């Protein structure tokens, strides 16, 4: 993604600010998707599938 940004900025320098904003936004969303997915996976891994059963014993 970074190499394509540099390539596009070299071809059209007047669009560099707009391209940079979009590139950093996309990089942030890609990182956020991984972190959110990991958080949801940990939530499901530690969840109690039978919430009422433990108290009945």
For each residue, the residues with C-beta under 8 A, 3 or more apart:
1: 4 5 23 26 27
2: 5 6 23
3: 6 7
4: 1 7 8
5: 1 2 8 9 19 20 23
6: 2 3 9 10
7: 3 4 10 11
8: 4 5 11 12 15 19
9: 5 6 12 13 15 16 19 20
10: 6 7 13
11: 7 8
12: 8 9 15 16
13: 9 10 16
14:
15: 8 9 12 18 19
16: 9 12 13 19 20
17: 20 21
18: 15 21 22
19: 5 8 9 15 16 22 23
20: 5 9 16 17 23 24
21: 17 18 24 25
22: 18 19 25 26
23: 1 2 5 19 20 26 27
24: 20 21 27 28
25: 21 22 28 29
26: 1 22 23 29 30
27: 1 23 24 30 31
28: 24 25 31 32
29: 25 26 32 33
30: 26 27 33 34
31: 27 28 34 35
32: 28 29 35 36
33: 29 30 36 37
34: 30 31 37 38
35: 31 32 38 39
36: 32 33 39 40
37: 33 34 40 41
38: 34 35 41 42
39: 35 36 42 43
40: 36 37 43 44
41: 37 38 44 45
42: 38 39 45 46
43: 39 40 46 47
44: 40 41 47
45: 41 42
46: 42 43
47: 43 44
48: 51 54
49:
50: 53 54
51: 48 54
52: 55 56
53: 50 56 57
54: 48 50 51 57
55: 52
56: 52 53
57: 53 54
